[in-house]
């Protein structure tokens, strides 16, 4: 049985790992739109679309995704703004 401190640490680690995975999915599977870390949210390969859609939804729910008027997306730093 985990104590509260271990449970809190586990929750923090899970969030950090999920953030890292979601950011990686976008940065690795989407084309970079310009030099300021904007990405086209539609991956070139159909098989990557589900991963990217999940990453985008996760980051939206966490308030860590910015949307550009042209449809691009950018991941905010977990601790603050880009």
N, C-alpha and C positions, 0 to 999 in steps of 0.2 A: 504494500500500500504506500502510495506516495504521500509525503506531507505537503502542506500548502506551498511551501517555498519551492519544492521540486515541481509541483504542478504549475506554478507561475512561470518557472524557468522553462518548462516544456512548452507552455503556450507561447512564450516569447520566441523560442527557437522555431516552433512551427510557423509562426507568422513570418519570421525572417527568411526561412527556407522557401515558403510559398511566394513571398515577394521576389526573392532571387530567381526562382524558377519562372515566374510570370514575366519578369523583366527579360530574362534570357530568351524565353519563347518569342517575344516580340522582336528583340534585337537580333536574334539568329535567323528567324523565319520570315521577317518582313524586310522589304527594301527601304533603305534610308531615303527619306524625301529631301533632306537638305543638311547643311552642316550643323544645325542646331538641335540634333537628336530627335528629329521628327521622323516617323515611320509611316509607310502606307500600311493600313491595318489589314489589307487583303493580301495574304501570302501568294507568291507565284505558284506554289504547288498545292493542289487541292488537298492532299493528305495532311498538310500543316494547318488547315483552316480551323479544325476543331480545337487544336491546342491553343492557337492564337485567340480564338473567340473566348475560350475559358480564361485565358490570361487577362484579356481585356475586361471581361466581366468582373473578375476578382479585383483587379486594380481599380475599376470604377467603384465597386462597393467599398473599397478602402479609402476612396477619395484621392488616389494616387495616379490618376490618368488625366492628362490634358487633351483636349480636342481642338484641332486647328480648324478654322473656317473652311479650308480646302479638304477636310476629311481625314487628315493625318492624325496620328496620336503620338504622345510623348509621355514617358513614365517620369513621374516626380520622384525625387529622392525620398526615401522612407522617412527621414527625419525632418524634411522641410521642402522648400521649393527647389526647382531645378537650378 
